[in-house]
Amino acid sequence: MKKSLSQKPARKPRPSQFQMTPAMQLRLEKAMTSVGNLAVKQARKDDKVQRQARSAPLVAEFGDWLQAQRLRVSAKSRLGEKLTYIHRQWGGLQTFLYDGRVEIVSNAVENLIRPIALTRKNVLFAGHDEGGRTWARIASLIATAKINSVEPFAYLKATLEVIAAGHPDSKIDDLLPWNFNPSS
């Protein structure tokens, strides 16, 4: 039986002689991160292009309608007040058109901050105004730590120790949860 020219004999796999050093691995990880970041940037550009093409005309049409309604309705009526509020926030409402990082739907953010808002409402029943304000501050720090994937007890303990050791007021931003480094 004849062998076909396109068939080659199977090669036995050779054991790899290439060993990756930690430095090479670090460079590879950095390169992969860079490629990932480029992909994210491209996706944001694509989002921006899609939003400009699809949403911008709808938002512009809604803006025109809003202006027409503001001229028709008394500014002192409840509806007029609401329309004026939307008009004042118009720039922020259009942010999603120009920045691909901004989600059109803010449900994820709302779900993250809901416990903070509820806790602040609960402190109305703290018994004393200053106690309620203190409770609200601590609850906000704890919720912010959780949002930033920081263990709240470790964060508060380390932060209070640093403050007690004389941390300068001018560097208070270093103590915020998103800047927290558990090893420091």
Secondary structure as GFF3:
##gff-version 3
##sequence-region A 1 184
A	DSSP	alpha_helix	22	72	.	.	.	ID=ss1
A	DSSP	alpha_helix	78	88	.	.	.	ID=ss2
A	DSSP	alpha_helix	90	93	.	.	.	ID=ss3
A	DSSP	alpha_helix	95	98	.	.	.	ID=ss4
A	DSSP	alpha_helix	107	122	.	.	.	ID=ss5
A	DSSP	three_ten_helix	123	125	.	.	.	ID=ss6
A	DSSP	alpha_helix	129	147	.	.	.	ID=ss7
A	DSSP	alpha_helix	152	164	.	.	.	ID=ss8
A	DSSP	three_ten_helix	169	175	.	.	.	ID=ss9
A	DSSP	three_ten_helix	177	179	.	.	.	ID=ss10
###
